[in-house]
Amino acid sequence: MRHGRFGRSLSAGLRMARPLDLVVFIVAAGVITAFSLVSLERGGPGSLVEVHSDAGRFVYSLDQDAELTFAGPIGESVVHIHDGSVYFVASPCRDKICIAAGALTEAGQWAACLPNRVFVTVLGESDDPDAVDATAF
């Protein structure tokens, strides 16, 4: 029975594997799984919206509906907070990627209009906007 090139190289590779190779593989798979689970747990219902723009840093509640306008170097970006979500509704940028990001509702989600320098992120109840996190490094 012919296995083809792939079948032969796979079976040859399995014969050459040592017991320590299996241990390394299992440990690596465990570390990847652990990091994946931790990152999934970080998102939860958001309670605050943080907006960075040329004018400064602003924090708003996701519980209060608002339409916010932020001036940037190429014009004005409009951010809407409604029913526990926040999203860009208008921006002067060319590609409108910020608008395509859609509604943000969970802690850790973000959208940005890079050409206009407006960055929106959702914070959870326990998030401190002044705390140093991994993105600061």
Order of alpha helices (4+ residues) and beta strands (2+ residues): alpha-alpha-beta-beta-beta-beta-beta-alpha-beta-beta
